[in-house]
Amino acid sequence: MARNQVKAKVNEMLNSNQFNDSEKILLKCPVCNIHNEKKLFLNFGWNEQEYWLYECHDCDTFFYNPVPNLDYRGSHTSSDVPLRNYVESDANIQILAENILRSIPSTGATSIVDVGCGYGFSLDFAKRVLNLETFGYEPSYYGRAGAKELGLTILDSYIDKDTKPERKASVVISSEVIEHCGDPHAFIEAMESQLDTEKPGILTISTPNKAHLTKDLQNPQNLAILSPGAHIILFSKRSLELLLRQHGYSHIHFYEVGSSISAVAAKQFVEFRSAQDALELCKKYYRLALADLSPGGTAYTGFLYRLYRACIDQGDYDSAEQIFIQYQFPRFPSIQEIQSIQNFDDFSNVTVICMPLLAYYRAMHLLNGIGDHQTAANYFNLSYSLCRKKLDVAPSVAVGEYALLWWAKFHAALASYYSKDNETASKLLRDIPMVRQGHSEEGAENNPPVSSDLEIRIAELRGWIDNSEVSTLPTPKPKSSFMDKILNRLRSR
């Protein structure tokens, strides 16, 4: 659904009072099992379907009623374009790696099972970097594709508590899956069926955190959390802890990253491995994977983008330059090609789906590592055009692009300024609407809000332009935490 359609639908719902939160009906909560009045949190339409999201105040849970009915063997995840989006860009592999690293006990762990493993990044990381035996369950097309591309053992199947495990493990993980299950208690029992009972069993579960959900349907982060037609239950820390304690897990560690919450749970005290540098291990993983993959493939492109990004986030421009020379990068599209895009299929045919972010990082490399300011400005403008186009044709999967859009425009202005082109820099800054969350300006209806941090940076740059102090300014340095914050919002399954 295009952004103007989203806007029209939101206005239609507002005008018809579909956001009315006063409705209450008798419902049984799937987490705490208390049957009483549940308050309607959100009623909305999406892709010609209507959804009702209710809140349980007894355990702090959101859940849909009626429950969406979705077969993951079917069309929901059987298309190459959503798969490419996930593999090239959307999957936050560093968060997946962190979940695994937090889950490994100091002794005794030799294998790991991933329930609902998706493409299999968690398993592949554990296999290549930690030398663990791995096994996964995934009924969707993602699992079949990942098993083939990464050489993993992934069973094309759902599981339940009676599923005979192919191999038992001391660690069973599940990333961004439990929210798809109508019966979370049965899901916990299914995960437990894979545990080696002779060892301290560890369950690790990550899921979207309901605390990050608002009613702004124009924000792709909210669309990702809601995932209408796919998600059923949205947990809080309180409700996830309640669920695990109901099944006897008394030792629970919680971690919050971006819009997700992760729980590492055991029924007895377990000593875990000492903290490890997830980013450095991920860089090692990306290089190991790239060595086994053919250039140009979806997985190759995704690993290459993440490796390049990681070096630039760390300010390691020498390594970034070596990577850019050593590996085969995808071709960067022209502005004319971007303008020809009418839908998400067109987007995937014109360029790789991670290109909005890859172009941004290439620009940062040119700006800070090489000092080619004019070419950097061109790449920032390219990134902006790609972010805008993806927001237009696929807003529900444009979380990173939503957060990056105005930063790309700002950095194009900054690079122009360093090229001593104040006129272009001023024009680019004027293109950024000063629209904050909850406010709007004429002509800015389809624009993401501008963050307070960016507003400060814009004001500083305007002051520099007015004073023409280019010769006295220090070399610009990106904040590595900036893109970390953006990309940690991406769905981490």
Protein Blocks (a to p, Z undefined) as FASTA:
>chain_A
ZZklmmmmmmmmmmnopmpckbccddddfklopacddddfbdcdeehiacdddddfklop
adddddddddfklmmlmcfklmmmmmmmmpcfklmmmmmmmmpcfbhpabdcdehklnol
mmmmmmmmnopacddddfbfklmmmmmmnopacddddddfklccfbdcfbdcdehklmmp
mblmlmmmmmmmmpcfkbccddddddddfklpcfbfkbmklmmmnogokambdcdfklmm
mmmmmnopabdcdddehjbccddddfbdcdddddddfklmmmmmmmmmmmmpcehiaklm
mmmmmmmmmmmmnopaklmmmmmmmpccdddddfklmmmpmbfklmmmmpcfklmmmmmm
mmmmmmmmnopaklmmmmmmmmmmmmmmmmmmmmmlmmmmmmmmmmmmmmmmmmmmmnop
aklmmmmmmmpccddehiacehilmpccddfklmmmmmmmmmmmmnopmlmpccddddfk
lmmmmmmmpccZZ
